[in-house]
């Protein structure tokens, strides 16, 4: 039976999400993937993410990825992945590549479930703001809400630390050169709110809204969105945007039954045949 409290909380979450949609920089991302469980510990995933811009509405980028995960125990797993991003409208443009190592720790606090993730990324060719990026994320969700399709709301906060970007010439208020270096530092935050649900067996889907905000903290000679005092030009401008995202995944189980399990099954079948005959 569906209680009033989960429904009220769910509606509040949707209204909060809807109130954030009034953004001129709203993008649409949609993706699909397949997950294959190779053994009790190993899992392989592959997928594609399509990125659409709003004005004009067009496919701006396409990301193909493959990842392998190893389960250390019921709470921790590690993974390694590769992602290739390209612009389908400009085949002559150089593709962007990304290698990612990740660690995930799952915890429970009463009925709340906490997923801590730490990712280290190497981007090549390097981007203007970074070549390496560290990402820490915390996803919070609750167990069953008693909603249709096993729908579960979630919220994720993520912080990005930039490293080894292209050197930026920093100047004082008079326009004199001070230092030329990479804008290393904590420079981005992403918040995501959404719902996970299961449309059918072995399938999972999610609908979410994400907002990225870049900022400066720490030394002014490690900042981005720097104003040149000589002409007022902004270098390495903030990249703030919103995303409405839909994802779908399907799980495959490719594990081979052990010989012991198969033997027990065959023995049980033979015994039932003798008793029944």
Secondary structure, DSSP 8 states (H G I E B T S, - for coil): ---HHHHHHHHHHHHHHHHT---TTEEEEEEEEEEEE-SSSEEEEEEEEEEEETTTTEEEEEEEEEEEEEE-SSSEEEEEEEEEEE-TT-TTS--EEEEEEEEEEEEEETTEEEEEEEEEEEEES--SS-SEEEEEEEEEEES----GGG-EEEEEEEEEEEES---EEEE-TTS-EEEEE---EEEEEEEEEEEEE-SSTTEEEEEEEEEEEE---S-GGG-SSEE-TTT--EES----EEEEEEEEEEEEE-----HHHHHHHHHHHHHHHHHH-
